[in-house]
């Protein structure tokens, strides 16, 4: 898959990055070196690994990058749930981000099955 930008999982990943940065701007300054860095790093990792994996020639290697992307999506979900628990950020942004991440996880799971193990 050479044109990763056409993949819906990459496009959704980019939307997640945008929403995550919106949320990151709302976090208290005490979280500048904590949750802010964690959520932005995890979010950026989602579409980045999808893109990087698309350059691999074997399905096995591609699948590994997709699994890394999926792991980052679960990591981000956990961090956003922590933010929600602490009462940080706009509730609508948090809620929409959690919905997007859940949808992305399902899409990546499905795509991994499509890629297979060859």
Beta strands, then each sheet from edge to edge (+ up, - down):
end
